[in-house]
Amino acid sequence: MNKTFKIAVIEDDENLRFLLTHRLKAEGYDVIETSDGAAAETLINENQPDIVLLDWMLPGKQGSDICNDLRVNGFENMIIMMTAKAQDVDKIEAYNLGVSDYVTKPFNMDVLVAMLDNKVKFLSNSNTGSDIQRFGDMEHHPNTHSLIKNGKKIELTILENRILLYFLKNVNQVINRDDLMMVVWGYNSDVNTRTLDMHIVRLRKKIEDNPDGPKYLQTVRGIGYKFVVD
């Protein structure tokens, strides 16, 4: 795998930032860094990294506020929140802010690198096949994270976009929940089926005329899901 991907490390713990930066550079990634929350947005907007490793608690500006502002201003690349907050309510808050994934401190460096490698592989594969796909009266535009339904544009979150893209590449096939989580989030023990199901519910509301009786995104009890296209 050719790692020409840029990663921004936003972390105020000097030792951890050094370890992350050193390891990621050794793995072949292009790394930029800062310890200051107030400077992070400028760094990210000017450099447009493929992946942002973002600490939740930062001087100057909180990671949650940085993430929210980046999304509002159109930054669509992957943001992985690094935090000691491990409660489900914290994780849900992070995902609602637009976080792509969530890493709980302390974390194993080898596991983090494996997760990043998995995400880079997914991003590389996604970039090679991101043509507009049609189903029913809808068009999926993966590059702009959107749907066109009845002539109206519907915005998708990054995770919703990724989930739908995977389903459209595997129409009429039963998809195991664990397989879907691995593809969408990569290796991360913090992601559970409840988190996945929450995103499925939201995606159904955007694509289904009747989300409670879905035509496309159907549940396969005890296994996972099936995206049905005639």
C-alpha positions as CSV (number, residue, x, y, z in Angstrom):
1,M,0.0,0.0,0.0
2,N,1.4,3.4,-1.1
3,K,1.0,5.7,1.9
4,T,0.9,9.1,0.3
5,F,-1.7,10.1,2.8
6,K,-1.4,13.2,5.1
7,I,-2.3,12.9,8.7
8,A,-2.7,15.9,11.1
9,V,-1.9,15.2,14.8
10,I,-3.7,17.7,17.1
11,E,-2.5,16.8,20.6
12,D,-1.3,19.0,23.5
13,D,0.4,16.1,25.4
14,E,4.0,16.7,24.1
15,N,5.1,13.1,24.7
16,L,2.1,11.5,23.0
17,R,2.3,14.0,20.1
18,F,6.0,13.1,19.6
19,L,5.3,9.4,19.8
20,L,2.4,9.6,17.3
21,T,4.3,11.8,14.9
22,H,7.5,9.7,15.0
23,R,5.6,6.5,14.5
24,L,3.4,7.7,11.7
25,K,6.3,9.2,9.8
26,A,8.1,5.8,10.3
27,E,5.1,4.1,8.8
28,G,5.4,6.4,5.7
29,Y,2.7,8.9,6.4
30,D,3.1,12.7,5.7
31,V,2.5,14.2,9.2
32,I,1.6,17.7,10.3
33,E,1.1,18.7,13.9
34,T,0.1,21.3,16.5
35,S,-0.6,21.4,20.2
36,D,-2.8,24.4,20.1
37,G,-6.6,24.1,19.6
38,A,-6.8,27.7,18.4
39,A,-4.3,27.0,15.6
40,A,-5.6,23.7,14.6
41,E,-8.4,24.8,12.3
42,T,-6.1,27.0,10.2
43,L,-3.5,24.1,10.0
44,I,-6.2,21.7,8.8
45,N,-7.9,24.1,6.4
46,E,-4.6,25.1,4.8
47,N,-3.2,21.6,4.5
48,Q,-6.4,19.5,3.9
49,P,-5.1,16.3,5.6
50,D,-6.7,13.0,4.6
51,I,-7.1,12.1,8.3
52,V,-7.2,14.2,11.4
53,L,-6.2,12.8,14.8
54,L,-7.9,15.2,17.2
55,D,-7.6,15.4,20.9
56,W,-10.9,16.3,22.7
57,M,-9.3,18.4,25.4
58,L,-7.1,21.2,24.0
59,P,-5.9,24.6,25.1
60,G,-7.3,27.5,23.1
61,K,-10.2,25.6,21.7
62,Q,-11.9,22.2,22.5
63,G,-11.6,19.4,20.0
64,S,-15.4,19.1,19.8
65,D,-15.7,22.7,18.8
66,I,-12.9,22.3,16.2
67,C,-14.6,19.3,14.7
68,N,-18.0,21.0,14.6
69,D,-16.6,24.1,12.9
70,L,-14.6,22.1,10.4
71,R,-17.8,20.2,9.3
72,V,-19.8,23.4,9.1
73,N,-17.2,25.0,6.9
74,G,-17.2,22.0,4.6
75,F,-14.2,19.9,5.7
76,E,-15.2,16.3,4.6
77,N,-12.1,14.3,5.3
78,M,-11.8,11.8,8.2
79,I,-11.6,13.1,11.8
80,I,-10.7,10.6,14.5
81,M,-11.3,11.9,18.1
82,M,-8.7,10.9,20.7
83,T,-10.0,11.1,24.3
84,A,-10.1,9.6,27.7
85,K,-13.9,10.0,27.7
86,A,-15.3,6.5,27.4
87,Q,-19.0,6.7,28.2
88,D,-21.5,5.9,25.5
89,V,-23.0,9.3,25.8
90,D,-19.6,10.9,25.0
91,K,-19.2,8.7,21.9
92,I,-22.7,9.6,20.7
93,E,-21.9,13.3,21.2
94,A,-18.7,12.9,19.2
95,Y,-20.5,11.1,16.3
96,N,-23.2,13.7,16.3
97,L,-20.5,16.4,15.9
98,G,-19.3,14.8,12.7
99,V,-16.5,12.6,14.1
100,S,-15.7,9.7,11.8
101,D,-14.3,7.5,14.5
102,Y,-13.3,7.5,18.2
103,V,-10.2,6.3,20.0
104,T,-10.2,5.9,23.7
105,K,-7.0,6.8,25.6
106,P,-4.8,5.1,26.5
107,F,-4.5,3.2,23.3
108,N,-2.0,0.7,21.8
109,M,0.1,2.4,19.1
110,D,0.2,-0.8,17.0
111,V,-3.6,-1.0,17.1
112,L,-4.0,2.6,16.1
113,V,-1.6,2.2,13.2
114,A,-3.5,-0.9,12.1
115,M,-6.8,1.0,12.2
116,L,-5.3,3.9,10.2
117,D,-3.9,1.5,7.6
118,N,-7.3,0.0,7.3
119,K,-8.9,3.4,6.8
120,V,-6.3,4.4,4.2
121,K,-7.1,1.2,2.3
122,F,-10.8,2.0,2.4
123,L,-10.2,5.5,1.3
124,S,-8.0,4.3,-1.6
125,N,-10.6,1.8,-2.7
126,S,-13.4,4.3,-2.4
127,N,-11.6,6.9,-4.5
128,T,-11.2,4.4,-7.4
129,G,-14.9,3.8,-7.7
130,S,-16.9,6.8,-6.8
131,D,-19.1,7.2,-9.8
132,I,-22.7,8.3,-9.4
133,Q,-25.0,5.4,-8.7
134,R,-28.8,5.3,-9.2
135,F,-31.5,3.3,-7.4
136,G,-35.2,3.9,-7.5
137,D,-35.8,7.7,-8.0
138,M,-32.5,8.5,-6.3
139,E,-28.9,9.3,-7.3
140,H,-26.0,8.8,-4.9
141,H,-23.1,11.3,-5.4
142,P,-20.4,9.9,-3.1
143,N,-17.8,12.7,-3.8
144,T,-20.2,15.3,-2.4
145,H,-21.7,13.1,0.3
146,S,-25.2,13.6,-1.1
147,L,-28.3,12.1,-2.6
148,I,-30.6,13.5,-5.2
149,K,-34.2,12.4,-4.5
150,N,-37.1,13.7,-6.5
151,G,-34.9,16.5,-7.7
152,K,-33.9,17.6,-4.2
153,K,-30.4,17.3,-2.7
154,I,-30.1,15.5,0.6
155,E,-26.9,15.8,2.6
156,L,-25.3,12.7,4.0
157,T,-22.8,12.5,6.9
158,I,-19.5,11.0,6.1
159,L,-20.4,7.7,7.8
160,E,-23.8,7.6,6.1
161,N,-22.1,8.2,2.8
162,R,-19.6,5.4,3.5
163,I,-22.3,2.9,4.6
164,L,-24.5,3.6,1.5
165,L,-21.5,3.4,-0.8
166,Y,-20.7,-0.1,0.6
167,F,-24.3,-1.2,0.2
168,L,-24.5,0.0,-3.4
169,K,-21.4,-2.0,-4.2
170,N,-23.0,-5.1,-2.7
171,V,-26.7,-4.8,-3.7
172,N,-29.0,-7.7,-3.0
173,Q,-26.4,-9.4,-0.8
174,V,-26.7,-10.1,2.9
175,I,-24.2,-8.0,4.8
176,N,-23.0,-9.1,8.2
177,R,-23.0,-6.4,10.9
178,D,-19.4,-7.1,11.9
179,D,-18.2,-7.0,8.3
180,L,-20.0,-3.7,7.8
181,M,-18.5,-2.2,10.9
182,M,-15.0,-3.3,9.9
183,V,-15.4,-1.8,6.4
184,V,-16.9,1.5,7.7
185,W,-14.9,2.1,10.9
186,G,-11.9,-0.2,10.6
187,Y,-10.5,-2.0,13.6
188,N,-11.9,-0.3,16.7
189,S,-13.3,-2.1,19.7
190,D,-15.2,1.0,20.8
191,V,-17.6,0.8,17.9
192,N,-20.6,-1.5,18.6
193,T,-23.7,-2.7,16.8
194,R,-25.8,0.0,18.6
195,T,-23.7,2.7,17.0
196,L,-24.1,1.1,13.6
197,D,-27.9,0.6,14.0
198,M,-28.2,4.3,14.9
199,H,-26.6,5.3,11.6
200,I,-28.8,2.8,9.7
201,V,-31.9,4.4,11.2
202,R,-30.7,7.9,10.2
203,L,-29.8,6.7,6.7
204,R,-33.3,5.1,6.3
205,K,-35.0,8.4,7.1
206,K,-33.1,9.9,4.2
207,I,-33.6,7.2,1.5
208,E,-36.9,5.5,2.4
209,D,-40.4,6.7,1.8
210,N,-41.4,4.7,4.8
211,P,-38.4,4.2,7.2
212,D,-40.4,1.8,9.4
213,G,-41.1,-0.4,6.5
214,P,-37.9,0.0,4.4
215,K,-38.0,-1.0,0.7
216,Y,-34.2,-0.7,0.2
217,L,-32.3,-1.0,3.4
218,Q,-33.8,-4.1,4.9
219,T,-32.8,-5.8,8.2
220,V,-31.8,-9.5,8.1
221,R,-32.6,-10.7,11.6
222,G,-29.7,-12.2,13.5
223,I,-27.2,-11.4,10.7
224,G,-27.2,-7.8,9.5
225,Y,-28.7,-6.0,6.5
226,K,-29.5,-6.3,2.8
227,F,-29.8,-3.5,0.3
228,V,-32.5,-4.5,-2.1
229,V,-32.6,-3.1,-5.6
230,D,-34.9,-4.6,-8.2
